[in-house]
Amino acid sequence: MATLKITQVKSRIGTKQNQRNTLRSLGLRKIRQSVERPDDPQTRGYIHTVRHLVTVEEVQS
């Protein structure tokens, strides 16, 4: 299964509460912090919600 590397590139200040909750659910707290998550529909939905705040790379495992 593929893995996604998700990096927060913009601040969550001034965003909607659901977007802040989504970043927390992904495990992101700081700018330039990265996490690796499995590539599944739930993770893709999270990314879609905060797509303007993060960058996504596919990691080969």
mmCIF file of the N, C-alpha and C atoms, coordinates in Angstrom:
data_MODEL
# 
_entry.id   MODEL 
# 
loop_
_atom_site.group_PDB 
_atom_site.id 
_atom_site.type_symbol 
_atom_site.label_atom_id 
_atom_site.label_alt_id 
_atom_site.label_comp_id 
_atom_site.label_asym_id 
_atom_site.label_entity_id 
_atom_site.label_seq_id 
_atom_site.pdbx_PDB_ins_code 
_atom_site.Cartn_x 
_atom_site.Cartn_y 
_atom_site.Cartn_z 
_atom_site.occupancy 
_atom_site.B_iso_or_equiv 
_atom_site.pdbx_formal_charge 
_atom_site.auth_seq_id 
_atom_site.auth_comp_id 
_atom_site.auth_asym_id 
_atom_site.auth_atom_id 
_atom_site.pdbx_PDB_model_num 
ATOM 1   N N  . MET A 1 1  ? 0.841   -1.180 0.000  1.00 0.00 ? 1  MET A N  1 
ATOM 2   C CA . MET A 1 1  ? 0.000   0.000  0.000  1.00 0.00 ? 1  MET A CA 1 
ATOM 3   C C  . MET A 1 1  ? 0.885   1.241  0.000  1.00 0.00 ? 1  MET A C  1 
ATOM 4   N N  . ALA A 1 2  ? 0.467   2.247  -0.735 1.00 0.00 ? 2  ALA A N  1 
ATOM 5   C CA . ALA A 1 2  ? 1.232   3.482  -0.829 1.00 0.00 ? 2  ALA A CA 1 
ATOM 6   C C  . ALA A 1 2  ? 1.066   4.306  0.448  1.00 0.00 ? 2  ALA A C  1 
ATOM 7   N N  . THR A 1 3  ? 2.030   5.155  0.672  1.00 0.00 ? 3  THR A N  1 
ATOM 8   C CA . THR A 1 3  ? 2.016   6.042  1.825  1.00 0.00 ? 3  THR A CA 1 
ATOM 9   C C  . THR A 1 3  ? 2.127   7.475  1.332  1.00 0.00 ? 3  THR A C  1 
ATOM 10  N N  . LEU A 1 4  ? 1.451   8.388  2.012  1.00 0.00 ? 4  LEU A N  1 
ATOM 11  C CA . LEU A 1 4  ? 1.497   9.802  1.670  1.00 0.00 ? 4  LEU A CA 1 
ATOM 12  C C  . LEU A 1 4  ? 2.252   10.568 2.742  1.00 0.00 ? 4  LEU A C  1 
ATOM 13  N N  . LYS A 1 5  ? 3.152   11.437 2.307  1.00 0.00 ? 5  LYS A N  1 
ATOM 14  C CA . LYS A 1 5  ? 3.855   12.334 3.223  1.00 0.00 ? 5  LYS A CA 1 
ATOM 15  C C  . LYS A 1 5  ? 3.161   13.687 3.129  1.00 0.00 ? 5  LYS A C  1 
ATOM 16  N N  . ILE A 1 6  ? 2.580   14.116 4.240  1.00 0.00 ? 6  ILE A N  1 
ATOM 17  C CA . ILE A 1 6  ? 1.795   15.348 4.281  1.00 0.00 ? 6  ILE A CA 1 
ATOM 18  C C  . ILE A 1 6  ? 2.562   16.367 5.110  1.00 0.00 ? 6  ILE A C  1 
ATOM 19  N N  . THR A 1 7  ? 2.799   17.552 4.525  1.00 0.00 ? 7  THR A N  1 
ATOM 20  C CA . THR A 1 7  ? 3.556   18.606 5.192  1.00 0.00 ? 7  THR A CA 1 
ATOM 21  C C  . THR A 1 7  ? 2.715   19.866 5.270  1.00 0.00 ? 7  THR A C  1 
ATOM 22  N N  . GLN A 1 8  ? 2.605   20.430 6.462  1.00 0.00 ? 8  GLN A N  1 
ATOM 23  C CA . GLN A 1 8  ? 1.878   21.694 6.625  1.00 0.00 ? 8  GLN A CA 1 
ATOM 24  C C  . GLN A 1 8  ? 2.777   22.824 6.153  1.00 0.00 ? 8  GLN A C  1 
ATOM 25  N N  . VAL A 1 9  ? 2.272   23.665 5.230  1.00 0.00 ? 9  VAL A N  1 
ATOM 26  C CA . VAL A 1 9  ? 3.075   24.754 4.679  1.00 0.00 ? 9  VAL A CA 1 
ATOM 27  C C  . VAL A 1 9  ? 2.506   26.132 4.998  1.00 0.00 ? 9  VAL A C  1 
ATOM 28  N N  . LYS A 1 10 ? 1.275   26.192 5.494  1.00 0.00 ? 10 LYS A N  1 
ATOM 29  C CA . LYS A 1 10 ? 0.669   27.473 5.846  1.00 0.00 ? 10 LYS A CA 1 
ATOM 30  C C  . LYS A 1 10 ? 0.104   27.392 7.255  1.00 0.00 ? 10 LYS A C  1 
ATOM 31  N N  . SER A 1 11 ? -0.027  28.557 7.872  1.00 0.00 ? 11 SER A N  1 
ATOM 32  C CA . SER A 1 11 ? -0.555  28.641 9.232  1.00 0.00 ? 11 SER A CA 1 
ATOM 33  C C  . SER A 1 11 ? -2.042  28.339 9.266  1.00 0.00 ? 11 SER A C  1 
ATOM 34  N N  . ARG A 1 12 ? -2.483  27.803 10.388 1.00 0.00 ? 12 ARG A N  1 
ATOM 35  C CA . ARG A 1 12 ? -3.920  27.540 10.552 1.00 0.00 ? 12 ARG A CA 1 
ATOM 36  C C  . ARG A 1 12 ? -4.641  28.724 11.178 1.00 0.00 ? 12 ARG A C  1 
ATOM 37  N N  . ILE A 1 13 ? -3.928  29.795 11.498 1.00 0.00 ? 13 ILE A N  1 
ATOM 38  C CA . ILE A 1 13 ? -4.553  30.996 12.047 1.00 0.00 ? 13 ILE A CA 1 
ATOM 39  C C  . ILE A 1 13 ? -5.500  31.587 11.004 1.00 0.00 ? 13 ILE A C  1 
ATOM 40  N N  . GLY A 1 14 ? -6.711  31.868 11.412 1.00 0.00 ? 14 GLY A N  1 
ATOM 41  C CA . GLY A 1 14 ? -7.689  32.461 10.512 1.00 0.00 ? 14 GLY A CA 1 
ATOM 42  C C  . GLY A 1 14 ? -8.482  31.453 9.705  1.00 0.00 ? 14 GLY A C  1 
ATOM 43  N N  . THR A 1 15 ? -8.244  30.163 9.919  1.00 0.00 ? 15 THR A N  1 
ATOM 44  C CA . THR A 1 15 ? -9.000  29.144 9.186  1.00 0.00 ? 15 THR A CA 1 
ATOM 45  C C  . THR A 1 15 ? -10.240 28.754 9.977  1.00 0.00 ? 15 THR A C  1 
ATOM 46  N N  . LYS A 1 16 ? -11.122 28.012 9.329  1.00 0.00 ? 16 LYS A N  1 
ATOM 47  C CA . LYS A 1 16 ? -12.345 27.557 9.982  1.00 0.00 ? 16 LYS A CA 1 
ATOM 48  C C  . LYS A 1 16 ? -12.019 26.471 10.999 1.00 0.00 ? 16 LYS A C  1 
ATOM 49  N N  . GLN A 1 17 ? -12.902 26.315 11.969 1.00 0.00 ? 17 GLN A N  1 
ATOM 50  C CA . GLN A 1 17 ? -12.683 25.337 13.044 1.00 0.00 ? 17 GLN A CA 1 
ATOM 51  C C  . GLN A 1 17 ? -12.550 23.916 12.500 1.00 0.00 ? 17 GLN A C  1 
ATOM 52  N N  . ASN A 1 18 ? -13.350 23.549 11.491 1.00 0.00 ? 18 ASN A N  1 
ATOM 53  C CA . ASN A 1 18 ? -13.254 22.185 10.968 1.00 0.00 ? 18 ASN A CA 1 
ATOM 54  C C  . ASN A 1 18 ? -11.904 21.939 10.298 1.00 0.00 ? 18 ASN A C  1 
ATOM 55  N N  . GLN A 1 19 ? -11.303 22.960 9.712  1.00 0.00 ? 19 GLN A N  1 
ATOM 56  C CA . GLN A 1 19 ? -9.980  22.804 9.098  1.00 0.00 ? 19 GLN A CA 1 
ATOM 57  C C  . GLN A 1 19 ? -8.912  22.645 10.184 1.00 0.00 ? 19 GLN A C  1 
ATOM 58  N N  . ARG A 1 20 ? -9.030  23.373 11.270 1.00 0.00 ? 20 ARG A N  1 
ATOM 59  C CA . ARG A 1 20 ? -8.092  23.220 12.383 1.00 0.00 ? 20 ARG A CA 1 
ATOM 60  C C  . ARG A 1 20 ? -8.205  21.832 12.993 1.00 0.00 ? 20 ARG A C  1 
ATOM 61  N N  . ASN A 1 21 ? -9.437  21.337 13.124 1.00 0.00 ? 21 ASN A N  1 
ATOM 62  C CA . ASN A 1 21 ? -9.642  19.990 13.651 1.00 0.00 ? 21 ASN A CA 1 
ATOM 63  C C  . ASN A 1 21 ? -9.060  18.936 12.718 1.00 0.00 ? 21 ASN A C  1 
ATOM 64  N N  . THR A 1 22 ? -9.170  19.150 11.426 1.00 0.00 ? 22 THR A N  1 
ATOM 65  C CA . THR A 1 22 ? -8.624  18.207 10.450 1.00 0.00 ? 22 THR A CA 1 
ATOM 66  C C  . THR A 1 22 ? -7.107  18.157 10.528 1.00 0.00 ? 22 THR A C  1 
ATOM 67  N N  . LEU A 1 23 ? -6.467  19.319 10.651 1.00 0.00 ? 23 LEU A N  1 
ATOM 68  C CA . LEU A 1 23 ? -5.005  19.330 10.799 1.00 0.00 ? 23 LEU A CA 1 
ATOM 69  C C  . LEU A 1 23 ? -4.592  18.566 12.050 1.00 0.00 ? 23 LEU A C  1 
ATOM 70  N N  . ARG A 1 24 ? -5.318  18.751 13.145 1.00 0.00 ? 24 ARG A N  1 
ATOM 71  C CA . ARG A 1 24 ? -5.016  18.041 14.389 1.00 0.00 ? 24 ARG A CA 1 
ATOM 72  C C  . ARG A 1 24 ? -5.213  16.540 14.202 1.00 0.00 ? 24 ARG A C  1 
ATOM 73  N N  . SER A 1 25 ? -6.257  16.147 13.484 1.00 0.00 ? 25 SER A N  1 
ATOM 74  C CA . SER A 1 25 ? -6.514  14.721 13.226 1.00 0.00 ? 25 SER A CA 1 
ATOM 75  C C  . SER A 1 25 ? -5.398  14.090 12.394 1.00 0.00 ? 25 SER A C  1 
ATOM 76  N N  . LEU A 1 26 ? -4.829  14.880 11.499 1.00 0.00 ? 26 LEU A N  1 
ATOM 77  C CA . LEU A 1 26 ? -3.706  14.385 10.700 1.00 0.00 ? 26 LEU A CA 1 
ATOM 78  C C  . LEU A 1 26 ? -2.420  14.326 11.521 1.00 0.00 ? 26 LEU A C  1 
ATOM 79  N N  . GLY A 1 27 ? -2.380  15.026 12.650 1.00 0.00 ? 27 GLY A N  1 
ATOM 80  C CA . GLY A 1 27 ? -1.195  15.034 13.496 1.00 0.00 ? 27 GLY A CA 1 
ATOM 81  C C  . GLY A 1 27 ? -0.271  16.202 13.234 1.00 0.00 ? 27 GLY A C  1 
ATOM 82  N N  . LEU A 1 28 ? -0.793  17.230 12.561 1.00 0.00 ? 28 LEU A N  1 
ATOM 83  C CA . LEU A 1 28 ? 0.029   18.398 12.223 1.00 0.00 ? 28 LEU A CA 1 
ATOM 84  C C  . LEU A 1 28 ? -0.239  19.523 13.208 1.00 0.00 ? 28 LEU A C  1 
ATOM 85  N N  . ARG A 1 29 ? 0.840   20.059 13.802 1.00 0.00 ? 29 ARG A N  1 
ATOM 86  C CA . ARG A 1 29 ? 0.712   21.140 14.764 1.00 0.00 ? 29 ARG A CA 1 
ATOM 87  C C  . ARG A 1 29 ? 1.514   22.371 14.379 1.00 0.00 ? 29 ARG A C  1 
ATOM 88  N N  . LYS A 1 30 ? 2.570   22.204 13.598 1.00 0.00 ? 30 LYS A N  1 
ATOM 89  C CA . LYS A 1 30 ? 3.461   23.312 13.269 1.00 0.00 ? 30 LYS A CA 1 
ATOM 90  C C  . LYS A 1 30 ? 3.678   23.394 11.761 1.00 0.00 ? 30 LYS A C  1 
ATOM 91  N N  . ILE A 1 31 ? 4.047   24.573 11.296 1.00 0.00 ? 31 ILE A N  1 
ATOM 92  C CA . ILE A 1 31 ? 4.413   24.740 9.897  1.00 0.00 ? 31 ILE A CA 1 
ATOM 93  C C  . ILE A 1 31 ? 5.714   23.965 9.651  1.00 0.00 ? 31 ILE A C  1 
ATOM 94  N N  . ARG A 1 32 ? 5.802   23.318 8.505  1.00 0.00 ? 32 ARG A N  1 
ATOM 95  C CA . ARG A 1 32 ? 6.920   22.468 8.055  1.00 0.00 ? 32 ARG A CA 1 
ATOM 96  C C  . ARG A 1 32 ? 6.988   21.143 8.793  1.00 0.00 ? 32 ARG A C  1 
ATOM 97  N N  . GLN A 1 33 ? 5.999   20.810 9.604  1.00 0.00 ? 33 GLN A N  1 
ATOM 98  C CA . GLN A 1 33 ? 5.946   19.494 10.227 1.00 0.00 ? 33 GLN A CA 1 
ATOM 99  C C  . GLN A 1 33 ? 5.357   18.515 9.219  1.00 0.00 ? 33 GLN A C  1 
ATOM 100 N N  . SER A 1 34 ? 5.917   17.300 9.158  1.00 0.00 ? 34 SER A N  1 
ATOM 101 C CA . SER A 1 34 ? 5.458   16.281 8.218  1.00 0.00 ? 34 SER A CA 1 
ATOM 102 C C  . SER A 1 34 ? 5.005   15.040 8.959  1.00 0.00 ? 34 SER A C  1 
ATOM 103 N N  . VAL A 1 35 ? 4.017   14.370 8.376  1.00 0.00 ? 35 VAL A N  1 
ATOM 104 C CA . VAL A 1 35 ? 3.548   13.089 8.887  1.00 0.00 ? 35 VAL A CA 1 
ATOM 105 C C  . VAL A 1 35 ? 3.363   12.157 7.691  1.00 0.00 ? 35 VAL A C  1 
ATOM 106 N N  . GLU A 1 36 ? 3.432   10.870 7.946  1.00 0.00 ? 36 GLU A N  1 
ATOM 107 C CA . GLU A 1 36 ? 3.165   9.883  6.907  1.00 0.00 ? 36 GLU A CA 1 
ATOM 108 C C  . GLU A 1 36 ? 1.896   9.147  7.266  1.00 0.00 ? 36 GLU A C  1 
ATOM 109 N N  . ARG A 1 37 ? 0.989   9.063  6.300  1.00 0.00 ? 37 ARG A N  1 
ATOM 110 C CA . ARG A 1 37 ? -0.302  8.418  6.487  1.00 0.00 ? 37 ARG A CA 1 
ATOM 111 C C  . ARG A 1 37 ? -0.546  7.469  5.322  1.00 0.00 ? 37 ARG A C  1 
ATOM 112 N N  . PRO A 1 38 ? -1.316  6.404  5.553  1.00 0.00 ? 38 PRO A N  1 
ATOM 113 C CA . PRO A 1 38 ? -1.641  5.493  4.448  1.00 0.00 ? 38 PRO A CA 1 
ATOM 114 C C  . PRO A 1 38 ? -2.538  6.187  3.426  1.00 0.00 ? 38 PRO A C  1 
ATOM 115 N N  . ASP A 1 39 ? -2.405  5.787  2.187  1.00 0.00 ? 39 ASP A N  1 
ATOM 116 C CA . ASP A 1 39 ? -3.208  6.361  1.114  1.00 0.00 ? 39 ASP A CA 1 
ATOM 117 C C  . ASP A 1 39 ? -4.541  5.630  1.057  1.00 0.00 ? 39 ASP A C  1 
ATOM 118 N N  . ASP A 1 40 ? -5.523  6.151  1.788  1.00 0.00 ? 40 ASP A N  1 
ATOM 119 C CA . ASP A 1 40 ? -6.860  5.562  1.788  1.00 0.00 ? 40 ASP A CA 1 
ATOM 120 C C  . ASP A 1 40 ? -7.889  6.685  1.646  1.00 0.00 ? 40 ASP A C  1 
ATOM 121 N N  . PRO A 1 41 ? -9.148  6.344  1.396  1.00 0.00 ? 41 PRO A N  1 
ATOM 122 C CA . PRO A 1 41 ? -10.164 7.383  1.175  1.00 0.00 ? 41 PRO A CA 1 
ATOM 123 C C  . PRO A 1 41 ? -10.316 8.367  2.333  1.00 0.00 ? 41 PRO A C  1 
ATOM 124 N N  . GLN A 1 42 ? -10.170 7.905  3.565  1.00 0.00 ? 42 GLN A N  1 
ATOM 125 C CA . GLN A 1 42 ? -10.306 8.801  4.711  1.00 0.00 ? 42 GLN A CA 1 
ATOM 126 C C  . GLN A 1 42 ? -9.208  9.862  4.711  1.00 0.00 ? 42 GLN A C  1 
ATOM 127 N N  . THR A 1 43 ? -7.974  9.439  4.484  1.00 0.00 ? 43 THR A N  1 
ATOM 128 C CA . THR A 1 43 ? -6.857  10.384 4.445  1.00 0.00 ? 43 THR A CA 1 
ATOM 129 C C  . THR A 1 43 ? -7.013  11.346 3.279  1.00 0.00 ? 43 THR A C  1 
ATOM 130 N N  . ARG A 1 44 ? -7.456  10.853 2.135  1.00 0.00 ? 44 ARG A N  1 
ATOM 131 C CA . ARG A 1 44 ? -7.685  11.720 0.974  1.00 0.00 ? 44 ARG A CA 1 
ATOM 132 C C  . ARG A 1 44 ? -8.746  12.778 1.280  1.00 0.00 ? 44 ARG A C  1 
ATOM 133 N N  . GLY A 1 45 ? -9.767  12.416 2.034  1.00 0.00 ? 45 GLY A N  1 
ATOM 134 C CA . GLY A 1 45 ? -10.798 13.378 2.427  1.00 0.00 ? 45 GLY A CA 1 
ATOM 135 C C  . GLY A 1 45 ? -10.243 14.454 3.345  1.00 0.00 ? 45 GLY A C  1 
ATOM 136 N N  . TYR A 1 46 ? -9.394  14.045 4.291  1.00 0.00 ? 46 TYR A N  1 
ATOM 137 C CA . TYR A 1 46 ? -8.742  15.020 5.167  1.00 0.00 ? 46 TYR A CA 1 
ATOM 138 C C  . TYR A 1 46 ? -7.908  15.997 4.342  1.00 0.00 ? 46 TYR A C  1 
ATOM 139 N N  . ILE A 1 47 ? -7.142  15.464 3.408  1.00 0.00 ? 47 ILE A N  1 
ATOM 140 C CA . ILE A 1 47 ? -6.275  16.304 2.581  1.00 0.00 ? 47 ILE A CA 1 
ATOM 141 C C  . ILE A 1 47 ? -7.114  17.276 1.754  1.00 0.00 ? 47 ILE A C  1 
ATOM 142 N N  . HIS A 1 48 ? -8.228  16.799 1.234  1.00 0.00 ? 48 HIS A N  1 
ATOM 143 C CA . HIS A 1 48 ? -9.095  17.664 0.426  1.00 0.00 ? 48 HIS A CA 1 
ATOM 144 C C  . HIS A 1 48 ? -9.611  18.846 1.247  1.00 0.00 ? 48 HIS A C  1 
ATOM 145 N N  . THR A 1 49 ? -9.898  18.621 2.524  1.00 0.00 ? 49 THR A N  1 
ATOM 146 C CA . THR A 1 49 ? -10.407 19.680 3.390  1.00 0.00 ? 49 THR A CA 1 
ATOM 147 C C  . THR A 1 49 ? -9.370  20.777 3.621  1.00 0.00 ? 49 THR A C  1 
ATOM 148 N N  . VAL A 1 50 ? -8.095  20.409 3.727  1.00 0.00 ? 50 VAL A N  1 
ATOM 149 C CA . VAL A 1 50 ? -7.043  21.391 4.037  1.00 0.00 ? 50 VAL A CA 1 
ATOM 150 C C  . VAL A 1 50 ? -6.018  21.494 2.907  1.00 0.00 ? 50 VAL A C  1 
ATOM 151 N N  . ARG A 1 51 ? -6.455  21.283 1.685  1.00 0.00 ? 51 ARG A N  1 
ATOM 152 C CA . ARG A 1 51 ? -5.532  21.235 0.543  1.00 0.00 ? 51 ARG A CA 1 
ATOM 153 C C  . ARG A 1 51 ? -4.758  22.535 0.331  1.00 0.00 ? 51 ARG A C  1 
ATOM 154 N N  . HIS A 1 52 ? -5.280  23.668 0.797  1.00 0.00 ? 52 HIS A N  1 
ATOM 155 C CA . HIS A 1 52 ? -4.604  24.946 0.653  1.00 0.00 ? 52 HIS A CA 1 
ATOM 156 C C  . HIS A 1 52 ? -3.560  25.179 1.763  1.00 0.00 ? 52 HIS A C  1 
ATOM 157 N N  . LEU A 1 53 ? -3.511  24.308 2.759  1.00 0.00 ? 53 LEU A N  1 
ATOM 158 C CA . LEU A 1 53 ? -2.587  24.472 3.876  1.00 0.00 ? 53 LEU A CA 1 
ATOM 159 C C  . LEU A 1 53 ? -1.449  23.460 3.862  1.00 0.00 ? 53 LEU A C  1 
ATOM 160 N N  . VAL A 1 54 ? -1.547  22.436 3.026  1.00 0.00 ? 54 VAL A N  1 
ATOM 161 C CA . VAL A 1 54 ? -0.570  21.336 3.047  1.00 0.00 ? 54 VAL A CA 1 
ATOM 162 C C  . VAL A 1 54 ? -0.056  21.029 1.651  1.00 0.00 ? 54 VAL A C  1 
ATOM 163 N N  . THR A 1 55 ? 1.089   20.323 1.609  1.00 0.00 ? 55 THR A N  1 
ATOM 164 C CA . THR A 1 55 ? 1.576   19.709 0.374  1.00 0.00 ? 55 THR A CA 1 
ATOM 165 C C  . THR A 1 55 ? 1.625   18.212 0.615  1.00 0.00 ? 55 THR A C  1 
ATOM 166 N N  . VAL A 1 56 ? 1.468   17.455 -0.465 1.00 0.00 ? 56 VAL A N  1 
ATOM 167 C CA . VAL A 1 56 ? 1.390   16.004 -0.365 1.00 0.00 ? 56 VAL A CA 1 
ATOM 168 C C  . VAL A 1 56 ? 2.359   15.377 -1.346 1.00 0.00 ? 56 VAL A C  1 
ATOM 169 N N  . GLU A 1 57 ? 3.132   14.402 -0.865 1.00 0.00 ? 57 GLU A N  1 
ATOM 170 C CA . GLU A 1 57 ? 4.039   13.640 -1.704 1.00 0.00 ? 57 GLU A CA 1 
ATOM 171 C C  . GLU A 1 57 ? 3.733   12.161 -1.509 1.00 0.00 ? 57 GLU A C  1 
ATOM 172 N N  . GLU A 1 58 ? 3.874   11.393 -2.570 1.00 0.00 ? 58 GLU A N  1 
ATOM 173 C CA . GLU A 1 58 ? 3.679   9.953  -2.453 1.00 0.00 ? 58 GLU A CA 1 
ATOM 174 C C  . GLU A 1 58 ? 5.028   9.310  -2.153 1.00 0.00 ? 58 GLU A C  1 
ATOM 175 N N  . VAL A 1 59 ? 5.070   8.478  -1.125 1.00 0.00 ? 59 VAL A N  1 
ATOM 176 C CA . VAL A 1 59 ? 6.298   7.816  -0.693 1.00 0.00 ? 59 VAL A CA 1 
ATOM 177 C C  . VAL A 1 59 ? 6.200   6.340  -1.066 1.00 0.00 ? 59 VAL A C  1 
ATOM 178 N N  . GLN A 1 60 ? 7.224   5.840  -1.728 1.00 0.00 ? 60 GLN A N  1 
ATOM 179 C CA . GLN A 1 60 ? 7.254   4.427  -2.083 1.00 0.00 ? 60 GLN A CA 1 
ATOM 180 C C  . GLN A 1 60 ? 7.730   3.628  -0.868 1.00 0.00 ? 60 GLN A C  1 
ATOM 181 N N  . SER A 1 61 ? 6.993   2.586  -0.533 1.00 0.00 ? 61 SER A N  1 
ATOM 182 C CA . SER A 1 61 ? 7.386   1.795  0.637  1.00 0.00 ? 61 SER A CA 1 
ATOM 183 C C  . SER A 1 61 ? 7.836   0.412  0.249  1.00 0.00 ? 61 SER A C  1 
# 
